Amino acid sequence: MKCELCGVDAFISKSEMVVEGDESPDTQTKIFQRLHFQCRNKECTNFEKEIGTKDIQVY
Ligand SMILES: [Zn+2]
């Protein structure tokens, strides 16, 4: 993921596991790894701010 202000590749500041669909037996349970991205460009107003997240399905 790139920062939309400066176009520099963002880095992953943290990641967490997210589970969806485990409340009901009718829905398939899905597990995602949610990645949080931060801008690493010190010149950018987004520096060290979270610029987005991305979910990667792992199950
Ligand atoms: Zn930036």
N, CA, C, O and the ligand as a Tripos MOL2 file, in Angstrom:
@<TRIPOS>MOLECULE
protein
  237   235    60     0     0
PROTEIN
NO_CHARGES

@<TRIPOS>ATOM
      1 N           0.8460   -1.1970    0.0000 N.3       1 MET1
      2 CA          0.0000    0.0000    0.0000 C.3       1 MET1
      3 C           0.8810    1.2470    0.0000 C.2       1 MET1
      4 O           1.8800    1.3200    0.7150 O.2       1 MET1
      5 N           0.4880    2.2220   -0.8160 N.am      2 LYS2
      6 CA          1.2250    3.4810   -0.8840 C.3       2 LYS2
      7 C           0.4240    4.5920   -0.2080 C.2       2 LYS2
      8 O          -0.8070    4.5850   -0.2190 O.2       2 LYS2
      9 N           1.1460    5.5450    0.3790 N.am      3 CYS3
     10 CA          0.4850    6.7230    0.9400 C.3       3 CYS3
     11 C          -0.1170    7.5370   -0.2040 C.2       3 CYS3
     12 O           0.5490    7.8010   -1.2050 O.2       3 CYS3
     13 N          -1.3840    7.9340   -0.0490 N.am      4 GLU4
     14 CA         -2.0270    8.6430   -1.1610 C.3       4 GLU4
     15 C          -1.5670   10.0990   -1.2540 C.2       4 GLU4
     16 O          -1.7890   10.7470   -2.2770 O.2       4 GLU4
     17 N          -0.9370   10.6170   -0.2130 N.am      5 LEU5
     18 CA         -0.4190   11.9870   -0.2790 C.3       5 LEU5
     19 C           0.9450   12.0580   -0.9610 C.2       5 LEU5
     20 O           1.1630   12.8980   -1.8340 O.2       5 LEU5
     21 N           1.8680   11.1730   -0.5600 N.am      6 CYS6
     22 CA          3.2430   11.2850   -1.0480 C.3       6 CYS6
     23 C           3.6350   10.1340   -1.9750 C.2       6 CYS6
     24 O           4.6460   10.2370   -2.6690 O.2       6 CYS6
     25 N           2.8770    9.0580   -2.0060 N.am      7 GLY7
     26 CA          3.1660    7.9580   -2.9190 C.3       7 GLY7
     27 C           4.2610    7.0190   -2.4580 C.2       7 GLY7
     28 O           4.6380    6.0980   -3.1830 O.2       7 GLY7
     29 N           4.7850    7.2460   -1.2380 N.am      8 VAL8
     30 CA          5.8180    6.3670   -0.7030 C.3       8 VAL8
     31 C           5.1620    5.0950   -0.1540 C.2       8 VAL8
     32 O           4.0720    5.1440    0.4160 O.2       8 VAL8
     33 N           5.8350    3.9680   -0.3320 N.am      9 ASP9
     34 CA          5.3210    2.7180    0.2070 C.3       9 ASP9
     35 C           5.1700    2.8160    1.7200 C.2       9 ASP9
     36 O           6.1030    3.2060    2.4230 O.2       9 ASP9
     37 N           4.0060    2.4640    2.2080 N.am     10 ALA10
     38 CA          3.7610    2.4950    3.6450 C.3      10 ALA10
     39 C           4.3470    1.2540    4.2970 C.2      10 ALA10
     40 O           4.6090    0.2490    3.6350 O.2      10 ALA10
     41 N           4.5470    1.3410    5.6040 N.am     11 PHE11
     42 CA          4.9770    0.1400    6.3210 C.3      11 PHE11
     43 C           3.8540   -0.3230    7.2360 C.2      11 PHE11
     44 O           2.9300    0.4290    7.5460 O.2      11 PHE11
     45 N           3.9540   -1.5700    7.6580 N.am     12 ILE12
     46 CA          2.9160   -2.1510    8.5170 C.3      12 ILE12
     47 C           3.2550   -1.8260    9.9610 C.2      12 ILE12
     48 O           4.2720   -2.2780   10.4860 O.2      12 ILE12
     49 N           2.3980   -1.0390   10.6030 N.am     13 SER13
     50 CA          2.6740   -0.6330   11.9740 C.3      13 SER13
     51 C           2.2250   -1.6910   12.9640 C.2      13 SER13
     52 O           2.8370   -1.8730   14.0170 O.2      13 SER13
     53 N           1.1510   -2.3870   12.6180 N.am     14 LYS14
     54 CA          0.7110   -3.4720   13.4920 C.3      14 LYS14
     55 C          -0.2250   -4.3680   12.7050 C.2      14 LYS14
     56 O          -0.7070   -4.0000   11.6340 O.2      14 LYS14
     57 N          -0.4710   -5.5330   13.2430 N.am     15 SER15
     58 CA         -1.4410   -6.4330   12.6300 C.3      15 SER15
     59 C          -2.2160   -7.1190   13.7290 C.2      15 SER15
     60 O          -1.7250   -7.3080   14.8420 O.2      15 SER15
     61 N          -3.4380   -7.4870   13.3940 N.am     16 GLU16
     62 CA         -4.2790   -8.1490   14.3930 C.3      16 GLU16
     63 C          -5.1180   -9.2050   13.6920 C.2      16 GLU16
     64 O          -5.3340   -9.1510   12.4810 O.2      16 GLU16
     65 N          -5.5820  -10.1540   14.4710 N.am     17 MET17
     66 CA         -6.4590  -11.1780   13.9350 C.3      17 MET17
     67 C          -7.9000  -10.7330   14.1070 C.2      17 MET17
     68 O          -8.2840  -10.2410   15.1680 O.2      17 MET17
     69 N          -8.7010  -10.9100   13.0520 N.am     18 VAL18
     70 CA        -10.1080  -10.5280   13.0720 C.3      18 VAL18
     71 C         -10.9220  -11.7450   12.6690 C.2      18 VAL18
     72 O         -10.6290  -12.4030   11.6710 O.2      18 VAL18
     73 N         -11.9630  -12.0390   13.4720 N.am     19 VAL19
     74 CA        -12.8320  -13.1710   13.1700 C.3      19 VAL19
     75 C         -14.2090  -12.6470   12.7990 C.2      19 VAL19
     76 O         -14.7790  -11.8130   13.5030 O.2      19 VAL19
     77 N         -14.7310  -13.1390   11.6980 N.am     20 GLU20
     78 CA        -16.0720  -12.7440   11.2560 C.3      20 GLU20
     79 C         -16.9460  -13.9730   11.1170 C.2      20 GLU20
     80 O         -16.4860  -15.0510   10.7390 O.2      20 GLU20
     81 N         -18.2220  -13.7840   11.4320 N.am     21 GLY21
     82 CA        -19.2030  -14.8270   11.1460 C.3      21 GLY21
     83 C         -19.2590  -15.9240   12.1790 C.2      21 GLY21
     84 O         -19.8360  -16.9820   11.9270 O.2      21 GLY21
     85 N         -18.6610  -15.6930   13.3590 N.am     22 ASP22
     86 CA        -18.7010  -16.7590   14.3490 C.3      22 ASP22
     87 C         -19.8880  -16.6360   15.3000 C.2      22 ASP22
     88 O         -20.0370  -17.4530   16.2080 O.2      22 ASP22
     89 N         -20.7460  -15.6080   15.0980 N.am     23 GLU23
     90 CA        -21.9220  -15.4570   15.9720 C.3      23 GLU23
     91 C         -23.0410  -16.4130   15.5600 C.2      23 GLU23
     92 O         -23.8120  -16.8690   16.4050 O.2      23 GLU23
     93 N         -23.1310  -16.7150   14.2730 N.am     24 SER24
     94 CA        -24.2470  -17.5000   13.7690 C.3      24 SER24
     95 C         -23.7480  -18.7760   13.1110 C.2      24 SER24
     96 O         -22.7370  -18.7440   12.4080 O.2      24 SER24
     97 N         -24.4310  -19.9070   13.3190 N.am     25 PRO25
     98 CA        -24.0140  -21.1480   12.6590 C.3      25 PRO25
     99 C         -24.2930  -21.1410   11.1610 C.2      25 PRO25
    100 O         -23.7950  -21.9970   10.4290 O.2      25 PRO25
    101 N         -25.1130  -20.1500   10.6900 N.am     26 ASP26
    102 CA        -25.4660  -20.1060    9.2640 C.3      26 ASP26
    103 C         -24.3730  -19.4630    8.4160 C.2      26 ASP26
    104 O         -24.2920  -19.7000    7.2110 O.2      26 ASP26
    105 N         -23.5490  -18.6620    9.0420 N.am     27 THR27
    106 CA        -22.5120  -17.9840    8.2650 C.3      27 THR27
    107 C         -21.1770  -18.6880    8.4660 C.2      27 THR27
    108 O         -20.8550  -19.1570    9.5580 O.2      27 THR27
    109 N         -20.4300  -18.7460    7.4070 N.am     28 GLN28
    110 CA        -19.1110  -19.3710    7.4700 C.3      28 GLN28
    111 C         -18.1670  -18.4760    8.2630 C.2      28 GLN28
    112 O         -18.1040  -17.2670    8.0390 O.2      28 GLN28
    113 N         -17.4450  -19.0770    9.1810 N.am     29 THR29
    114 CA        -16.4670  -18.3130    9.9520 C.3      29 THR29
    115 C         -15.2510  -17.9950    9.0910 C.2      29 THR29
    116 O         -14.6780  -18.8650    8.4340 O.2      29 THR29
    117 N         -14.8810  -16.7290    9.1160 N.am     30 LYS30
    118 CA        -13.6950  -16.3170    8.3710 C.3      30 LYS30
    119 C         -12.7140  -15.6620    9.3320 C.2      30 LYS30
    120 O         -13.1070  -14.9190   10.2310 O.2      30 LYS30
    121 N         -11.4660  -15.9400    9.1350 N.am     31 ILE31
    122 CA        -10.4210  -15.3230    9.9480 C.3      31 ILE31
    123 C          -9.5320  -14.4840    9.0260 C.2      31 ILE31
    124 O          -9.0470  -14.9530    7.9970 O.2      31 ILE31
    125 N          -9.3420  -13.2480    9.4290 N.am     32 PHE32
    126 CA         -8.5060  -12.3400    8.6550 C.3      32 PHE32
    127 C          -7.3320  -11.8770    9.5020 C.2      32 PHE32
    128 O          -7.4150  -11.7780   10.7260 O.2      32 PHE32
    129 N          -6.2430  -11.5980    8.8110 N.am     33 GLN33
    130 CA         -5.1820  -10.8250    9.4400 C.3      33 GLN33
    131 C          -5.3320   -9.4010    8.9310 C.2      33 GLN33
    132 O          -5.2260   -9.1550    7.7300 O.2      33 GLN33
    133 N          -5.5760   -8.4690    9.8300 N.am     34 ARG34
    134 CA         -5.7760   -7.0690    9.4440 C.3      34 ARG34
    135 C          -4.4700   -6.3010    9.6500 C.2      34 ARG34
    136 O          -3.9620   -6.1920   10.7660 O.2      34 ARG34
    137 N          -3.9520   -5.7800    8.5620 N.am     35 LEU35
    138 CA         -2.6880   -5.0400    8.5980 C.3      35 LEU35
    139 C          -2.9780   -3.5470    8.6410 C.2      35 LEU35
    140 O          -3.8160   -3.0520    7.8880 O.2      35 LEU35
    141 N          -2.2900   -2.8310    9.5170 N.am     36 HIS36
    142 CA         -2.4420   -1.3770    9.6280 C.3      36 HIS36
    143 C          -1.1970   -0.7220    9.0300 C.2      36 HIS36
    144 O          -0.0700   -1.0490    9.4010 O.2      36 HIS36
    145 N          -1.4160    0.1930    8.1130 N.am     37 PHE37
    146 CA         -0.3110    0.8330    7.4030 C.3      37 PHE37
    147 C          -0.1050    2.2580    7.8810 C.2      37 PHE37
    148 O          -1.0550    2.9930    8.1510 O.2      37 PHE37
    149 N           1.1850    2.6300    7.9780 N.am     38 GLN38
    150 CA          1.5570    4.0000    8.3250 C.3      38 GLN38
    151 C           2.5020    4.5480    7.2740 C.2      38 GLN38
    152 O           3.2750    3.8090    6.6640 O.2      38 GLN38
    153 N           2.4270    5.8710    7.0690 N.am     39 CYS39
    154 CA          3.3760    6.5210    6.1620 C.3      39 CYS39
    155 C           4.7270    6.6610    6.8590 C.2      39 CYS39
    156 O           4.8030    6.9860    8.0430 O.2      39 CYS39
    157 N           5.7970    6.4070    6.0900 N.am     40 ARG40
    158 CA          7.1400    6.4800    6.6790 C.3      40 ARG40
    159 C           7.9190    7.7030    6.1860 C.2      40 ARG40
    160 O           9.0980    7.8590    6.5040 O.2      40 ARG40
    161 N           7.2720    8.5530    5.4230 N.am     41 ASN41
    162 CA          7.9430    9.7070    4.8400 C.3      41 ASN41
    163 C           7.8760   10.8900    5.8100 C.2      41 ASN41
    164 O           6.8040   11.4410    6.0590 O.2      41 ASN41
    165 N           9.0390   11.2720    6.3540 N.am     42 LYS42
    166 CA          9.0590   12.3390    7.3610 C.3      42 LYS42
    167 C           8.5710   13.6780    6.8080 C.2      42 LYS42
    168 O           8.1300   14.5430    7.5650 O.2      42 LYS42
    169 N           8.6500   13.8440    5.4830 N.am     43 GLU43
    170 CA          8.2220   15.1050    4.8710 C.3      43 GLU43
    171 C           6.7100   15.1710    4.6950 C.2      43 GLU43
    172 O           6.1650   16.2230    4.3620 O.2      43 GLU43
    173 N           6.0400   14.0610    4.9160 N.am     44 CYS44
    174 CA          4.6260   13.9480    4.5810 C.3      44 CYS44
    175 C           3.7700   14.2850    5.8070 C.2      44 CYS44
    176 O           4.1380   13.9770    6.9410 O.2      44 CYS44
    177 N           2.6270   14.9210    5.5590 N.am     45 THR45
    178 CA          1.7390   15.2380    6.6880 C.3      45 THR45
    179 C           1.1000   13.9840    7.2670 C.2      45 THR45
    180 O           0.5440   14.0180    8.3640 O.2      45 THR45
    181 N           1.1760   12.8850    6.5390 N.am     46 ASN46
    182 CA          0.6690   11.6030    7.0640 C.3      46 ASN46
    183 C           1.7190   10.8360    7.8550 C.2      46 ASN46
    184 O           1.4490    9.7140    8.2830 O.2      46 ASN46
    185 N           2.8890   11.3900    8.0610 N.am     47 PHE47
    186 CA          3.9730   10.6630    8.7340 C.3      47 PHE47
    187 C           3.5090   10.1270   10.0840 C.2      47 PHE47
    188 O           2.9790   10.8620   10.9170 O.2      47 PHE47
    189 N           3.7200    8.8450   10.2730 N.am     48 GLU48
    190 CA          3.3420    8.1250   11.4880 C.3      48 GLU48
    191 C           1.8430    8.1430   11.7740 C.2      48 GLU48
    192 O           1.4100    7.8560   12.8890 O.2      48 GLU48
    193 N           1.0600    8.4830   10.7530 N.am     49 LYS49
    194 CA         -0.3910    8.3330   10.8880 C.3      49 LYS49
    195 C          -0.8310    7.0810   10.1370 C.2      49 LYS49
    196 O          -0.2140    6.6620    9.1580 O.2      49 LYS49
    197 N          -1.9100    6.5060   10.6300 N.am     50 GLU50
    198 CA         -2.4360    5.3390    9.9360 C.3      50 GLU50
    199 C          -3.1260    5.7960    8.6580 C.2      50 GLU50
    200 O          -4.0000    6.6620    8.6880 O.2      50 GLU50
    201 N          -2.7280    5.2110    7.5440 N.am     51 ILE51
    202 CA         -3.3030    5.6330    6.2620 C.3      51 ILE51
    203 C          -4.2480    4.5950    5.6950 C.2      51 ILE51
    204 O          -4.9230    4.8580    4.7000 O.2      51 ILE51
    205 N          -4.3120    3.4350    6.2970 N.am     52 GLY52
    206 CA         -5.2500    2.4450    5.7750 C.3      52 GLY52
    207 C          -5.0190    1.0850    6.3870 C.2      52 GLY52
    208 O          -4.0320    0.8450    7.0820 O.2      52 GLY52
    209 N          -5.9630    0.1990    6.1070 N.am     53 THR53
    210 CA         -5.8500   -1.1750    6.5780 C.3      53 THR53
    211 C          -6.0940   -2.1150    5.4080 C.2      53 THR53
    212 O          -6.7160   -1.7440    4.4130 O.2      53 THR53
    213 N          -5.5980   -3.3220    5.5420 N.am     54 LYS54
    214 CA         -5.8290   -4.3350    4.5280 C.3      54 LYS54
    215 C          -6.1070   -5.6490    5.2370 C.2      54 LYS54
    216 O          -5.3810   -6.0410    6.1500 O.2      54 LYS54
    217 N          -7.1680   -6.3250    4.8080 N.am     55 ASP55
    218 CA         -7.5100   -7.6180    5.3920 C.3      55 ASP55
    219 C          -7.0170   -8.7400    4.4910 C.2      55 ASP55
    220 O          -7.2910   -8.7490    3.2910 O.2      55 ASP55
    221 N          -6.2990   -9.6720    5.0660 N.am     56 ILE56
    222 CA         -5.8600  -10.8580    4.3310 C.3      56 ILE56
    223 C          -6.5460  -12.0580    4.9590 C.2      56 ILE56
    224 O          -6.3720  -12.3450    6.1430 O.2      56 ILE56
    225 N          -7.3320  -12.7570    4.1410 N.am     57 GLN57
    226 CA         -8.0560  -13.9030    4.6860 C.3      57 GLN57
    227 C          -7.0920  -15.0640    4.8780 C.2      57 GLN57
    228 O          -6.3740  -15.4580    3.9590 O.2      57 GLN57
    229 N          -7.0940  -15.6020    6.0980 N.am     58 VAL58
    230 CA         -6.1780  -16.6960    6.3850 C.3      58 VAL58
    231 C          -6.9090  -18.0140    6.5950 C.2      58 VAL58
    232 O          -6.2840  -19.0740    6.6230 O.2      58 VAL58
    233 N          -8.2410  -17.9540    6.7450 N.am     59 TYR59
    234 CA         -8.9970  -19.1960    6.9210 C.3      59 TYR59
    235 C         -10.4170  -19.0120    6.4350 C.2      59 TYR59
    236 O         -11.2170  -19.9450    6.4980 O.2      59 TYR59
    237 ZN          2.8470   10.0420    2.9820 Zn       60 ZN60
@<TRIPOS>BOND
     1     1     2 1
     2     2     3 1
     3     3     4 2
     4     3     5 am
     5     5     6 1
     6     6     7 1
     7     7     8 2
     8     7     9 am
     9     9    10 1
    10    10    11 1
    11    11    12 2
    12    11    13 am
    13    13    14 1
    14    14    15 1
    15    15    16 2
    16    15    17 am
    17    17    18 1
    18    18    19 1
    19    19    20 2
    20    19    21 am
    21    21    22 1
    22    22    23 1
    23    23    24 2
    24    23    25 am
    25    25    26 1
    26    26    27 1
    27    27    28 2
    28    27    29 am
    29    29    30 1
    30    30    31 1
    31    31    32 2
    32    31    33 am
    33    33    34 1
    34    34    35 1
    35    35    36 2
    36    35    37 am
    37    37    38 1
    38    38    39 1
    39    39    40 2
    40    39    41 am
    41    41    42 1
    42    42    43 1
    43    43    44 2
    44    43    45 am
    45    45    46 1
    46    46    47 1
    47    47    48 2
    48    47    49 am
    49    49    50 1
    50    50    51 1
    51    51    52 2
    52    51    53 am
    53    53    54 1
    54    54    55 1
    55    55    56 2
    56    55    57 am
    57    57    58 1
    58    58    59 1
    59    59    60 2
    60    59    61 am
    61    61    62 1
    62    62    63 1
    63    63    64 2
    64    63    65 am
    65    65    66 1
    66    66    67 1
    67    67    68 2
    68    67    69 am
    69    69    70 1
    70    70    71 1
    71    71    72 2
    72    71    73 am
    73    73    74 1
    74    74    75 1
    75    75    76 2
    76    75    77 am
    77    77    78 1
    78    78    79 1
    79    79    80 2
    80    79    81 am
    81    81    82 1
    82    82    83 1
    83    83    84 2
    84    83    85 am
    85    85    86 1
    86    86    87 1
    87    87    88 2
    88    87    89 am
    89    89    90 1
    90    90    91 1
    91    91    92 2
    92    91    93 am
    93    93    94 1
    94    94    95 1
    95    95    96 2
    96    95    97 am
    97    97    98 1
    98    98    99 1
    99    99   100 2
   100    99   101 am
   101   101   102 1
   102   102   103 1
   103   103   104 2
   104   103   105 am
   105   105   106 1
   106   106   107 1
   107   107   108 2
   108   107   109 am
   109   109   110 1
   110   110   111 1
   111   111   112 2
   112   111   113 am
   113   113   114 1
   114   114   115 1
   115   115   116 2
   116   115   117 am
   117   117   118 1
   118   118   119 1
   119   119   120 2
   120   119   121 am
   121   121   122 1
   122   122   123 1
   123   123   124 2
   124   123   125 am
   125   125   126 1
   126   126   127 1
   127   127   128 2
   128   127   129 am
   129   129   130 1
   130   130   131 1
   131   131   132 2
   132   131   133 am
   133   133   134 1
   134   134   135 1
   135   135   136 2
   136   135   137 am
   137   137   138 1
   138   138   139 1
   139   139   140 2
   140   139   141 am
   141   141   142 1
   142   142   143 1
   143   143   144 2
   144   143   145 am
   145   145   146 1
   146   146   147 1
   147   147   148 2
   148   147   149 am
   149   149   150 1
   150   150   151 1
   151   151   152 2
   152   151   153 am
   153   153   154 1
   154   154   155 1
   155   155   156 2
   156   155   157 am
   157   157   158 1
   158   158   159 1
   159   159   160 2
   160   159   161 am
   161   161   162 1
   162   162   163 1
   163   163   164 2
   164   163   165 am
   165   165   166 1
   166   166   167 1
   167   167   168 2
   168   167   169 am
   169   169   170 1
   170   170   171 1
   171   171   172 2
   172   171   173 am
   173   173   174 1
   174   174   175 1
   175   175   176 2
   176   175   177 am
   177   177   178 1
   178   178   179 1
   179   179   180 2
   180   179   181 am
   181   181   182 1
   182   182   183 1
   183   183   184 2
   184   183   185 am
   185   185   186 1
   186   186   187 1
   187   187   188 2
   188   187   189 am
   189   189   190 1
   190   190   191 1
   191   191   192 2
   192   191   193 am
   193   193   194 1
   194   194   195 1
   195   195   196 2
   196   195   197 am
   197   197   198 1
   198   198   199 1
   199   199   200 2
   200   199   201 am
   201   201   202 1
   202   202   203 1
   203   203   204 2
   204   203   205 am
   205   205   206 1
   206   206   207 1
   207   207   208 2
   208   207   209 am
   209   209   210 1
   210   210   211 1
   211   211   212 2
   212   211   213 am
   213   213   214 1
   214   214   215 1
   215   215   216 2
   216   215   217 am
   217   217   218 1
   218   218   219 1
   219   219   220 2
   220   219   221 am
   221   221   222 1
   222   222   223 1
   223   223   224 2
   224   223   225 am
   225   225   226 1
   226   226   227 1
   227   227   228 2
   228   227   229 am
   229   229   230 1
   230   230   231 1
   231   231   232 2
   232   231   233 am
   233   233   234 1
   234   234   235 1
   235   235   236 2
@<TRIPOS>SUBSTRUCTURE
     1 MET1         2 RESIDUE 1 A MET
     2 LYS2         6 RESIDUE 1 A LYS
     3 CYS3        10 RESIDUE 1 A CYS
     4 GLU4        14 RESIDUE 1 A GLU
     5 LEU5        18 RESIDUE 1 A LEU
     6 CYS6        22 RESIDUE 1 A CYS
     7 GLY7        26 RESIDUE 1 A GLY
     8 VAL8        30 RESIDUE 1 A VAL
     9 ASP9        34 RESIDUE 1 A ASP
    10 ALA10       38 RESIDUE 1 A ALA
    11 PHE11       42 RESIDUE 1 A PHE
    12 ILE12       46 RESIDUE 1 A ILE
    13 SER13       50 RESIDUE 1 A SER
    14 LYS14       54 RESIDUE 1 A LYS
    15 SER15       58 RESIDUE 1 A SER
    16 GLU16       62 RESIDUE 1 A GLU
    17 MET17       66 RESIDUE 1 A MET
    18 VAL18       70 RESIDUE 1 A VAL
    19 VAL19       74 RESIDUE 1 A VAL
    20 GLU20       78 RESIDUE 1 A GLU
    21 GLY21       82 RESIDUE 1 A GLY
    22 ASP22       86 RESIDUE 1 A ASP
    23 GLU23       90 RESIDUE 1 A GLU
    24 SER24       94 RESIDUE 1 A SER
    25 PRO25       98 RESIDUE 1 A PRO
    26 ASP26      102 RESIDUE 1 A ASP
    27 THR27      106 RESIDUE 1 A THR
    28 GLN28      110 RESIDUE 1 A GLN
    29 THR29      114 RESIDUE 1 A THR
    30 LYS30      118 RESIDUE 1 A LYS
    31 ILE31      122 RESIDUE 1 A ILE
    32 PHE32      126 RESIDUE 1 A PHE
    33 GLN33      130 RESIDUE 1 A GLN
    34 ARG34      134 RESIDUE 1 A ARG
    35 LEU35      138 RESIDUE 1 A LEU
    36 HIS36      142 RESIDUE 1 A HIS
    37 PHE37      146 RESIDUE 1 A PHE
    38 GLN38      150 RESIDUE 1 A GLN
    39 CYS39      154 RESIDUE 1 A CYS
    40 ARG40      158 RESIDUE 1 A ARG
    41 ASN41      162 RESIDUE 1 A ASN
    42 LYS42      166 RESIDUE 1 A LYS
    43 GLU43      170 RESIDUE 1 A GLU
    44 CYS44      174 RESIDUE 1 A CYS
    45 THR45      178 RESIDUE 1 A THR
    46 ASN46      182 RESIDUE 1 A ASN
    47 PHE47      186 RESIDUE 1 A PHE
    48 GLU48      190 RESIDUE 1 A GLU
    49 LYS49      194 RESIDUE 1 A LYS
    50 GLU50      198 RESIDUE 1 A GLU
    51 ILE51      202 RESIDUE 1 A ILE
    52 GLY52      206 RESIDUE 1 A GLY
    53 THR53      210 RESIDUE 1 A THR
    54 LYS54      214 RESIDUE 1 A LYS
    55 ASP55      218 RESIDUE 1 A ASP
    56 ILE56      222 RESIDUE 1 A ILE
    57 GLN57      226 RESIDUE 1 A GLN
    58 VAL58      230 RESIDUE 1 A VAL
    59 TYR59      234 RESIDUE 1 A TYR
    60 ZN60       237 GROUP 0 **** ****
